[in-house]
């Protein structure tokens, strides 16, 4: 006697063993034995308890089996491109191409079912417990200032386009002004954010040590400190010298230079707080002592110094911190508990940043609707670059999972920020400015990145593991091959034509082939 | 003593009267008395019971009032373009332009709050009670065969476009194949379906009476019956002659000719079943008797005859029926109970229809994925035009509120329908055909038109009354003026340019003006 596994009424969730195939009629036996793996079979029979000793407590249906009476092959399955088992490795491209097969895996079933349940709990909390109103806002809108990454949708009117907004940003505000005091929506977002495990280890501190090196003779520190926003930052890996060897530190240094075009100065401290650094002799005794005091350096610590423009130096140190954590964990040091959920609020962001290509002009650190910190409003008219914003980010295990802000509800202030400070064309936003003038209440909100949150909850390495039909890194649907060519006659109603780049003859040919076939 | 109404913490839902303004400090009095209507004011004070006799049982907060201690004007309101009162008539264009003000009306607040609650109850029913999984499917997809009304979204690859699918049709099927046996989604739909109250009255019957007029001498009936799909259909308005005068019937006739380019032959029946019709003398006695028998005509009935191609004649009669009902209701006849919810399933649709521009070829009556009726499958290979489909529509009070179908789960059958019967390019659907080959279970579903359902539930005349930010009939957002012009440099990354029609110089100028301003 042997068994064949097929799925019953509820595929995936209730696999049921079918027994007694050997005892069934020959026709039933033939159907069940000859059906390829993953075929769809309808059986009728009697549910019976499994023979004593053959129960499987690990299966939800492990106590029963079916004595099959009749069987019908509803759909036969072709030879699969890969086995549907979680431990079978397959490339991401293959998984995306055959997404409907990949979705049958235990992992994808669990992730998407959990996602549905989590969103449902969120809805119950917001709607049923707190009286929030779920309102759908349009996805065909108009291009907004700064919306460079918005998709365009040609309309049937010559030269006129809709855009697909990156978020319901303006509509949220208009709903507040429209008297819906508690609104929420599960809105779409297609930003492909890669799969870096952006978790922060817990063992380090960053402090500003620029003053220590004000009179340094070390070249790249000197360079950095001579610039207006220049700074020297350090990170301390306590006890790091016990695990990180010279070649580890060299790989960290290479990482910084390759990825950020920035130098790192590693300092090893061995017993008796001796310096061990390529530039040790360039550090003065006075600097050394001040440094040890500021960083609270202990024996066997490793210090990494980086210098440069303030934000870049901080950003690099953050990355180095994760690199060190990864290295130490590979060597068996227990640093991070993946089962732990550590939340962090980030506040007091600057409202504006100098424009990267023209640092004398300002751009919004987040978006132009964020309200300034109440105690900084006067600075808007004198030193706007010093104004803090009422923006807040929510971080979970080192990943930003949400952000939001209190918005400007005063039309005059909003106009000043847009026109005077940001030099934006206010005409494009006249509807919002007008709306603020008609009794807009003070308001604010937050948006959670559901994909990233689900990644953290399920421990998935990529957001593509928590989305049913994700696009590839290049924005392709590898299953249906979207985006795809469109014959010129389909473009006519939209009054557009393709401007072929000079070197794309091959692409044009492939379009023609496609049309003619 | 007098009162001023402002809203408190929960605008719209909890208007609270503020009392004792006269007794407040002069500064408070000044703020409250000078704030324009619909301004936002923050007050602190004491909640007290209203004086005996001054309670208002019609208000949720009618038993209390606030003794104001301090007041602050948070945002002043400009002069409104219209009063925010439900009984103040305003044009739809004005309502859409100032949508954020229109949303404050009692009606829009009630409609959108009810919509949110209804969707929540649906979710609870599907998710919590029946184990359905809520899965979001992409809105950036590829153009599908027959998807002529799909918006295009240019990508950054020359000549390649995404499309915005009209429904998650294919993804639903792929999820079934992917092992999600119970899926649902609240999906987007922007089809502007106008605001005709498409309700069916209950007092009429349509039957086919072509045979009665086989040998008629009436020109337009003769014409219709000489054509392959020609038919004569009649509708009986019982007792209609008591209310409908000649000029009413004339207006119905005009309606048919103007809107459908089709003739209508009205027949009045007075006492003793006398004919009263412009062509009475052309109807033979034999026809008359057979007609009266078939239609079960009574005294004072009005009969409307229409002739033409089968589907057009039926469609016109449906409209005439509604026109008559509207006319009779205007004259005080009680026909339809707006509080009643009458549901109806429509089944046994044909799977294919002859193409309008080439009747020898077939097109799908719904879409090419609908499964044929099991007992008609053999006809697919001999007389496909006779095959009934497994499509079903759900009708509420005469309006179609939903529809769905059992889908084809067999790849071979799907290929035959697409390639042989519909002459579609199967390459565009190769991913779906392939998916069906990998163990697709039999499956089907239904989609409800939430907008139309909400219209019926709230008794709203237009779907624009149950959508927060609707587009106008022409697809415009009158508030933000989307779609809008886009400067040519924004089109460059998408490798498209506008093909200006020859006569649109004025439009080009307006674009240029826009760019330069």
HADDOCK unambig.tbl for C-alpha pairs under 7 A between the chains (distance, minus, plus):
assign (segid A and resid 10 and name CA) (segid B and resid 181 and name CA) 6.53 0.50 0.50
assign (segid A and resid 11 and name CA) (segid B and resid 179 and name CA) 6.02 0.50 0.50
assign (segid A and resid 11 and name CA) (segid B and resid 181 and name CA) 6.73 0.50 0.50
assign (segid A and resid 12 and name CA) (segid B and resid 179 and name CA) 6.43 0.50 0.50
assign (segid A and resid 38 and name CA) (segid B and resid 439 and name CA) 5.72 0.50 0.50
assign (segid A and resid 39 and name CA) (segid B and resid 439 and name CA) 4.62 0.50 0.50
assign (segid A and resid 40 and name CA) (segid B and resid 439 and name CA) 5.63 0.50 0.50
assign (segid A and resid 40 and name CA) (segid B and resid 440 and name CA) 6.99 0.50 0.50
assign (segid A and resid 40 and name CA) (segid B and resid 441 and name CA) 5.89 0.50 0.50
assign (segid A and resid 75 and name CA) (segid B and resid 410 and name CA) 6.78 0.50 0.50
assign (segid A and resid 75 and name CA) (segid B and resid 439 and name CA) 5.61 0.50 0.50
assign (segid A and resid 75 and name CA) (segid B and resid 440 and name CA) 6.43 0.50 0.50
assign (segid A and resid 75 and name CA) (segid B and resid 441 and name CA) 6.72 0.50 0.50
assign (segid A and resid 76 and name CA) (segid B and resid 439 and name CA) 5.68 0.50 0.50
assign (segid A and resid 77 and name CA) (segid B and resid 437 and name CA) 5.72 0.50 0.50
assign (segid A and resid 77 and name CA) (segid B and resid 438 and name CA) 4.40 0.50 0.50
assign (segid A and resid 77 and name CA) (segid B and resid 439 and name CA) 4.41 0.50 0.50
assign (segid A and resid 78 and name CA) (segid B and resid 437 and name CA) 5.82 0.50 0.50
assign (segid A and resid 78 and name CA) (segid B and resid 438 and name CA) 5.41 0.50 0.50
assign (segid A and resid 100 and name CA) (segid B and resid 174 and name CA) 5.71 0.50 0.50
assign (segid A and resid 100 and name CA) (segid B and resid 175 and name CA) 6.55 0.50 0.50
assign (segid A and resid 100 and name CA) (segid B and resid 177 and name CA) 6.03 0.50 0.50
assign (segid A and resid 100 and name CA) (segid B and resid 178 and name CA) 4.28 0.50 0.50
assign (segid A and resid 100 and name CA) (segid B and resid 435 and name CA) 6.95 0.50 0.50
assign (segid A and resid 101 and name CA) (segid B and resid 178 and name CA) 5.62 0.50 0.50
assign (segid A and resid 103 and name CA) (segid B and resid 178 and name CA) 4.95 0.50 0.50
assign (segid A and resid 103 and name CA) (segid B and resid 179 and name CA) 6.87 0.50 0.50
assign (segid A and resid 104 and name CA) (segid B and resid 178 and name CA) 5.12 0.50 0.50
assign (segid A and resid 104 and name CA) (segid B and resid 179 and name CA) 5.26 0.50 0.50
assign (segid A and resid 113 and name CA) (segid B and resid 133 and name CA) 6.15 0.50 0.50
assign (segid A and resid 116 and name CA) (segid B and resid 133 and name CA) 5.77 0.50 0.50
assign (segid A and resid 116 and name CA) (segid B and resid 134 and name CA) 5.06 0.50 0.50
assign (segid A and resid 116 and name CA) (segid B and resid 135 and name CA) 6.65 0.50 0.50
assign (segid A and resid 133 and name CA) (segid B and resid 113 and name CA) 6.17 0.50 0.50
assign (segid A and resid 133 and name CA) (segid B and resid 116 and name CA) 5.76 0.50 0.50
assign (segid A and resid 134 and name CA) (segid B and resid 116 and name CA) 5.07 0.50 0.50
assign (segid A and resid 135 and name CA) (segid B and resid 116 and name CA) 6.65 0.50 0.50
assign (segid A and resid 137 and name CA) (segid B and resid 468 and name CA) 6.80 0.50 0.50
assign (segid A and resid 137 and name CA) (segid B and resid 469 and name CA) 6.45 0.50 0.50
assign (segid A and resid 138 and name CA) (segid B and resid 469 and name CA) 6.65 0.50 0.50
assign (segid A and resid 141 and name CA) (segid B and resid 482 and name CA) 5.74 0.50 0.50
assign (segid A and resid 141 and name CA) (segid B and resid 483 and name CA) 6.85 0.50 0.50
assign (segid A and resid 142 and name CA) (segid B and resid 482 and name CA) 4.86 0.50 0.50
assign (segid A and resid 142 and name CA) (segid B and resid 483 and name CA) 5.76 0.50 0.50
assign (segid A and resid 142 and name CA) (segid B and resid 484 and name CA) 6.20 0.50 0.50
assign (segid A and resid 151 and name CA) (segid B and resid 153 and name CA) 6.85 0.50 0.50
assign (segid A and resid 152 and name CA) (segid B and resid 153 and name CA) 6.09 0.50 0.50
assign (segid A and resid 152 and name CA) (segid B and resid 154 and name CA) 6.86 0.50 0.50
assign (segid A and resid 153 and name CA) (segid B and resid 151 and name CA) 6.84 0.50 0.50
assign (segid A and resid 153 and name CA) (segid B and resid 152 and name CA) 6.09 0.50 0.50
assign (segid A and resid 153 and name CA) (segid B and resid 153 and name CA) 5.02 0.50 0.50
assign (segid A and resid 154 and name CA) (segid B and resid 152 and name CA) 6.86 0.50 0.50
assign (segid A and resid 155 and name CA) (segid B and resid 483 and name CA) 6.86 0.50 0.50
assign (segid A and resid 158 and name CA) (segid B and resid 500 and name CA) 6.21 0.50 0.50
assign (segid A and resid 159 and name CA) (segid B and resid 485 and name CA) 5.87 0.50 0.50
assign (segid A and resid 159 and name CA) (segid B and resid 498 and name CA) 5.72 0.50 0.50
assign (segid A and resid 160 and name CA) (segid B and resid 483 and name CA) 5.47 0.50 0.50
assign (segid A and resid 160 and name CA) (segid B and resid 484 and name CA) 4.81 0.50 0.50
assign (segid A and resid 160 and name CA) (segid B and resid 485 and name CA) 4.65 0.50 0.50
assign (segid A and resid 160 and name CA) (segid B and resid 486 and name CA) 6.80 0.50 0.50
assign (segid A and resid 161 and name CA) (segid B and resid 483 and name CA) 4.85 0.50 0.50
assign (segid A and resid 161 and name CA) (segid B and resid 484 and name CA) 5.35 0.50 0.50
assign (segid A and resid 161 and name CA) (segid B and resid 485 and name CA) 6.17 0.50 0.50
assign (segid A and resid 161 and name CA) (segid B and resid 486 and name CA) 6.69 0.50 0.50
assign (segid A and resid 162 and name CA) (segid B and resid 482 and name CA) 6.04 0.50 0.50
assign (segid A and resid 162 and name CA) (segid B and resid 483 and name CA) 4.47 0.50 0.50
assign (segid A and resid 162 and name CA) (segid B and resid 484 and name CA) 6.50 0.50 0.50
assign (segid A and resid 174 and name CA) (segid B and resid 100 and name CA) 5.72 0.50 0.50
assign (segid A and resid 175 and name CA) (segid B and resid 100 and name CA) 6.56 0.50 0.50
assign (segid A and resid 177 and name CA) (segid B and resid 100 and name CA) 6.04 0.50 0.50
assign (segid A and resid 178 and name CA) (segid B and resid 100 and name CA) 4.29 0.50 0.50
assign (segid A and resid 178 and name CA) (segid B and resid 101 and name CA) 5.63 0.50 0.50
assign (segid A and resid 178 and name CA) (segid B and resid 103 and name CA) 4.94 0.50 0.50
assign (segid A and resid 178 and name CA) (segid B and resid 104 and name CA) 5.13 0.50 0.50
assign (segid A and resid 179 and name CA) (segid B and resid 11 and name CA) 6.05 0.50 0.50
assign (segid A and resid 179 and name CA) (segid B and resid 12 and name CA) 6.46 0.50 0.50
assign (segid A and resid 179 and name CA) (segid B and resid 103 and name CA) 6.85 0.50 0.50
assign (segid A and resid 179 and name CA) (segid B and resid 104 and name CA) 5.27 0.50 0.50
assign (segid A and resid 181 and name CA) (segid B and resid 10 and name CA) 6.53 0.50 0.50
assign (segid A and resid 181 and name CA) (segid B and resid 11 and name CA) 6.78 0.50 0.50
assign (segid A and resid 410 and name CA) (segid B and resid 75 and name CA) 6.79 0.50 0.50
assign (segid A and resid 431 and name CA) (segid B and resid 479 and name CA) 6.25 0.50 0.50
assign (segid A and resid 431 and name CA) (segid B and resid 480 and name CA) 5.67 0.50 0.50
assign (segid A and resid 435 and name CA) (segid B and resid 100 and name CA) 6.93 0.50 0.50
assign (segid A and resid 437 and name CA) (segid B and resid 77 and name CA) 5.73 0.50 0.50
assign (segid A and resid 437 and name CA) (segid B and resid 78 and name CA) 5.82 0.50 0.50
assign (segid A and resid 438 and name CA) (segid B and resid 77 and name CA) 4.42 0.50 0.50
assign (segid A and resid 438 and name CA) (segid B and resid 78 and name CA) 5.43 0.50 0.50
assign (segid A and resid 439 and name CA) (segid B and resid 38 and name CA) 5.72 0.50 0.50
assign (segid A and resid 439 and name CA) (segid B and resid 39 and name CA) 4.64 0.50 0.50
assign (segid A and resid 439 and name CA) (segid B and resid 40 and name CA) 5.64 0.50 0.50
assign (segid A and resid 439 and name CA) (segid B and resid 75 and name CA) 5.65 0.50 0.50
assign (segid A and resid 439 and name CA) (segid B and resid 76 and name CA) 5.72 0.50 0.50
assign (segid A and resid 439 and name CA) (segid B and resid 77 and name CA) 4.43 0.50 0.50
assign (segid A and resid 440 and name CA) (segid B and resid 75 and name CA) 6.42 0.50 0.50
assign (segid A and resid 441 and name CA) (segid B and resid 40 and name CA) 5.90 0.50 0.50
assign (segid A and resid 441 and name CA) (segid B and resid 75 and name CA) 6.69 0.50 0.50
assign (segid A and resid 468 and name CA) (segid B and resid 137 and name CA) 6.79 0.50 0.50
assign (segid A and resid 469 and name CA) (segid B and resid 137 and name CA) 6.44 0.50 0.50
assign (segid A and resid 469 and name CA) (segid B and resid 138 and name CA) 6.64 0.50 0.50
assign (segid A and resid 479 and name CA) (segid B and resid 431 and name CA) 6.22 0.50 0.50
assign (segid A and resid 480 and name CA) (segid B and resid 431 and name CA) 5.64 0.50 0.50
assign (segid A and resid 482 and name CA) (segid B and resid 141 and name CA) 5.75 0.50 0.50
assign (segid A and resid 482 and name CA) (segid B and resid 142 and name CA) 4.87 0.50 0.50
assign (segid A and resid 482 and name CA) (segid B and resid 162 and name CA) 6.03 0.50 0.50
assign (segid A and resid 483 and name CA) (segid B and resid 141 and name CA) 6.84 0.50 0.50
assign (segid A and resid 483 and name CA) (segid B and resid 142 and name CA) 5.74 0.50 0.50
assign (segid A and resid 483 and name CA) (segid B and resid 155 and name CA) 6.85 0.50 0.50
assign (segid A and resid 483 and name CA) (segid B and resid 160 and name CA) 5.47 0.50 0.50
assign (segid A and resid 483 and name CA) (segid B and resid 161 and name CA) 4.85 0.50 0.50
assign (segid A and resid 483 and name CA) (segid B and resid 162 and name CA) 4.45 0.50 0.50
assign (segid A and resid 484 and name CA) (segid B and resid 142 and name CA) 6.20 0.50 0.50
assign (segid A and resid 484 and name CA) (segid B and resid 160 and name CA) 4.80 0.50 0.50
assign (segid A and resid 484 and name CA) (segid B and resid 161 and name CA) 5.38 0.50 0.50
assign (segid A and resid 484 and name CA) (segid B and resid 162 and name CA) 6.51 0.50 0.50
assign (segid A and resid 485 and name CA) (segid B and resid 159 and name CA) 5.81 0.50 0.50
assign (segid A and resid 485 and name CA) (segid B and resid 160 and name CA) 4.62 0.50 0.50
assign (segid A and resid 485 and name CA) (segid B and resid 161 and name CA) 6.19 0.50 0.50
assign (segid A and resid 486 and name CA) (segid B and resid 160 and name CA) 6.79 0.50 0.50
assign (segid A and resid 486 and name CA) (segid B and resid 161 and name CA) 6.71 0.50 0.50
assign (segid A and resid 495 and name CA) (segid B and resid 498 and name CA) 5.69 0.50 0.50
assign (segid A and resid 495 and name CA) (segid B and resid 499 and name CA) 4.90 0.50 0.50
assign (segid A and resid 495 and name CA) (segid B and resid 500 and name CA) 6.56 0.50 0.50
assign (segid A and resid 496 and name CA) (segid B and resid 496 and name CA) 6.35 0.50 0.50
assign (segid A and resid 496 and name CA) (segid B and resid 497 and name CA) 5.50 0.50 0.50
assign (segid A and resid 496 and name CA) (segid B and resid 498 and name CA) 4.39 0.50 0.50
assign (segid A and resid 496 and name CA) (segid B and resid 499 and name CA) 5.04 0.50 0.50
assign (segid A and resid 497 and name CA) (segid B and resid 496 and name CA) 5.51 0.50 0.50
assign (segid A and resid 497 and name CA) (segid B and resid 497 and name CA) 5.53 0.50 0.50
assign (segid A and resid 497 and name CA) (segid B and resid 498 and name CA) 6.39 0.50 0.50
assign (segid A and resid 497 and name CA) (segid B and resid 499 and name CA) 6.31 0.50 0.50
assign (segid A and resid 498 and name CA) (segid B and resid 159 and name CA) 5.73 0.50 0.50
assign (segid A and resid 498 and name CA) (segid B and resid 495 and name CA) 5.70 0.50 0.50
assign (segid A and resid 498 and name CA) (segid B and resid 496 and name CA) 4.39 0.50 0.50
assign (segid A and resid 498 and name CA) (segid B and resid 497 and name CA) 6.38 0.50 0.50
assign (segid A and resid 499 and name CA) (segid B and resid 495 and name CA) 4.91 0.50 0.50
assign (segid A and resid 499 and name CA) (segid B and resid 496 and name CA) 5.03 0.50 0.50
assign (segid A and resid 499 and name CA) (segid B and resid 497 and name CA) 6.30 0.50 0.50
assign (segid A and resid 500 and name CA) (segid B and resid 158 and name CA) 6.20 0.50 0.50
assign (segid A and resid 500 and name CA) (segid B and resid 495 and name CA) 6.55 0.50 0.50
